[in-house]
Amino acid sequence: MTPHRKRAIRDSWQRVGAIGDAAAGLFYERLFEVNPALRAHFAATDMQAQRGKLLQALGLVVASLDRLDGLVPALEALGRRHGGYGVREEHYRQVGAALLWTLERGLGDAWTPEAAEAWAEAYACVSGIMMAAAEPARAVG
């Protein structure tokens, strides 16, 4: 990822901070709109806490843009857990689409084509690591 794209992510993430919980709520609303069956995965989940976890995870990725390789073990573990929950590749695509949709809505005019490309690249990297790690968990589960 280029330094310019990293900057686009960091700049847009700073703006998300002001609307964090609302943006996370919007994300889950959109995700469940795109795939209502995913709501069942969260039936016993405290969604306020889940929104916080989402923001924390995204914040960690943003903070680690210069050293994403250091996140690989944590992302692999997260991917294995998600694989055990029954999360499939199509769900990752839906999550990515919901994330980009949410950022676009939340950032308004600050959502530039460059920011969109940068976030898509970052999500592809993170989700790719998670999906690769989830394969063995899905095969067993």
C-alpha positions in Angstrom: 0.0 0.0 0.0 1.4 3.4 -1.0 2.1 6.1 1.6 -0.6 8.2 -0.1 -3.3 5.5 0.4 -2.2 5.0 4.0 -2.7 8.7 4.5 -6.1 8.6 2.9 -7.2 5.9 5.3 -5.8 7.7 8.3 -7.4 11.0 7.3 -10.8 9.4 6.7 -10.6 7.4 9.9 -10.1 10.5 12.0 -13.4 11.8 10.6 -15.1 8.5 11.5 -14.0 9.0 15.1 -16.6 11.7 15.5 -19.4 9.4 14.3 -18.0 6.1 15.5 -20.9 4.4 17.3 -23.4 5.7 14.8 -21.2 4.5 11.9 -20.9 1.1 13.5 -24.6 0.9 14.0 -25.1 1.9 10.3 -22.7 -0.8 9.3 -24.6 -3.6 11.0 -27.9 -2.2 9.7 -26.6 -2.4 6.2 -25.0 -5.8 6.7 -28.3 -7.3 7.9 -30.1 -5.5 5.1 -27.8 -7.1 2.5 -28.0 -10.5 4.2 -30.7 -10.9 6.8 -29.6 -14.4 7.6 -26.5 -13.0 9.2 -28.6 -11.5 12.0 -28.8 -15.0 13.4 -25.0 -15.0 14.0 -25.5 -12.1 16.3 -28.7 -13.3 18.1 -27.0 -13.6 21.5 -24.6 -10.7 21.0 -24.6 -7.4 22.8 -24.7 -5.3 19.7 -23.4 -2.2 21.6 -20.4 -4.1 22.6 -20.1 -5.6 19.1 -20.1 -2.1 17.6 -17.2 -1.2 20.0 -15.3 -4.3 18.9 -15.7 -3.3 15.2 -14.4 0.2 15.8 -11.5 -1.2 17.9 -10.5 -3.7 15.2 -10.7 -1.1 12.5 -8.7 1.4 14.6 -6.0 -1.3 15.2 -5.7 -1.9 11.4 -5.5 1.9 10.8 -2.9 2.3 13.5 -0.9 -0.7 12.1 -0.9 0.4 8.4 2.9 0.7 8.4 3.4 -2.7 10.0 0.4 -4.9 9.0 2.7 -8.0 9.1 2.6 -7.6 12.9 -1.1 -8.1 12.8 -1.0 -11.4 10.9 -1.1 -13.7 13.9 -4.1 -11.9 15.4 -5.9 -11.8 12.0 -5.3 -15.5 11.5 -6.7 -16.2 15.0 -9.7 -14.0 14.2 -10.2 -15.8 10.9 -10.1 -19.2 12.5 -12.7 -18.1 15.1 -14.9 -16.7 12.4 -14.5 -19.9 10.4 -15.6 -21.9 13.4 -18.7 -19.6 13.5 -19.6 -20.6 10.0 -18.4 -17.4 8.3 -17.9 -18.1 4.6 -16.1 -16.2 1.8 -19.4 -14.6 0.6 -19.9 -13.1 4.1 -16.5 -11.4 3.9 -17.5 -9.9 0.6 -20.8 -8.7 2.2 -18.9 -7.3 5.2 -16.5 -5.4 2.9 -19.3 -4.0 0.8 -21.2 -2.9 4.0 -18.0 -1.3 5.4 -17.3 0.7 2.2 -21.0 1.7 2.0 -20.9 2.9 5.6 -17.8 4.9 5.2 -19.2 6.5 2.1 -22.4 7.5 3.9 -20.6 8.6 7.0 -17.9 10.6 5.4 -20.0 12.3 2.7 -17.8 14.7 0.6 -14.7 13.4 2.4 -15.2 10.0 0.8 -13.0 10.4 -2.2 -12.2 7.8 -4.9 -8.7 7.5 -3.4 -10.1 6.8 0.0 -12.5 4.2 -1.4 -9.6 2.5 -3.2 -7.4 2.6 -0.1 -10.0 1.2 2.2 -10.9 -1.5 -0.4 -7.2 -2.5 -0.6 -6.8 -2.6 3.2 -10.0 -4.7 3.6 -8.9 -7.1 0.9 -5.6 -7.6 2.7 -7.1 -8.1 6.1 -10.0 -10.3 4.9 -7.6 -12.4 2.7 -5.5 -13.2 5.7 -8.6 -14.1 7.8 -10.1 -16.3 5.0 -6.9 -18.2 4.4 -6.7 -19.0 8.1 -10.3 -19.9 8.3 -10.1 -22.7 5.7 -8.8 -25.4 8.1 -11.5 -24.4 10.7 -14.3 -24.7 8.1 -13.0 -28.0 6.9 -13.2 -29.4 10.5 -16.4 -27.6 11.4 
